[in-house]
Amino acid sequence: QLVGRLVSRQLLGIDLPLIDTGINTPPEAAIASIILLYIVAALFNLKIPRTEAPLQPLAHSPSALVRDFSNCNARLWSDKLGQISLATTTLFWGVSGNLRYIVLAWAAAALGYSTTQASSLVGVVALGTAFGAVLASVRMRLDQATSVIPLGIAMGVLVIAMNFIGNVWVAAPFLIVMGGIGGYLVVPMNALLQHRGHNLMGAGRSIAVQNFNEQACILGLGAFYTGMTKFGMSAFGAITIFGLAVASIMWLIGRWHRSNCVRHADEVEHLLALARSDRHH
């Protein structure tokens, strides 16, 4: 909920000439907005250029599907750029999927906010993420994607810094910045992941592998955070450990990539050359 009850009533009271939308309640307005966004997204998808990659038929038996998926998962994790982009995007979406609960707990402990009030802060993070994503799409090239790894470390540090904020006027811009860093991080990494997945196995299988790993990370980090709070740890302590875990994992991913650049320099350079020549991502 990004607006208060007074403003929401004013928005619902807006009428279109000669058109009865039938939208009279906040839930109806929310559903209509989501439908509109889906329509806009569908229109954007119509402009995505078709690739020349041959379509690979899917197996019909469950066991063959599992083998096919396992093989695709292993191939993407074995690729020297695919593994880095997959690890980064997996961690990002794992953090994003749980950040709303962290923000709710932090807002209650640090600002004394109710769940409804804290929900607006979650929306503020989303606004920052959208801005960072747009900025990255304009400024970043595909072969530069791995240069954003330090932003993942910064994101973990900023999660810890939330513990020192007790004023909403500081919290709002802070959360926008944190969301912006996340958006700037995920867009080039996701593009690199889709590029490698398209070359290795096709877009559909690549997206399936990506979604599997991301959902597993969301569940894993969610269980990690829930476990800390369930055993009596305060919201501030849990947020600190969560942020340290994120920063540490991103640091390890950065070391992993640097190691690849040294131990598999020719392969990494070849993959980067392919990325430079890609005009679809």
Buried (B, 14 or more C-beta within 10 A) or exposed (E): EEEEEEEBEEEBEEEEEEEEEEBEEBEEBEEEEEEEEEEEEEEEEEEEEEEEEEEEEEEEEEEEEEEBBEEBBEBBEEBBBBBBBBBBBBBBBBBBBBBBBBBBBBBBBBBEBEEEBBBBBBBBBBBBBEBBBBBBEEEBEBBBBBEBBEBBBBBBBBBBBBBEBEEBEEBBEBBBBBBBBBBBBBBBBBBBBBBBBBBBBBBBBBBBBBEBBBBEBBEEBBEBBEEBBEEEBEBBEBBBBBBBBBBEBBBEBBEBBEEBBEEEEEBBEEBBEBBEEBEBB
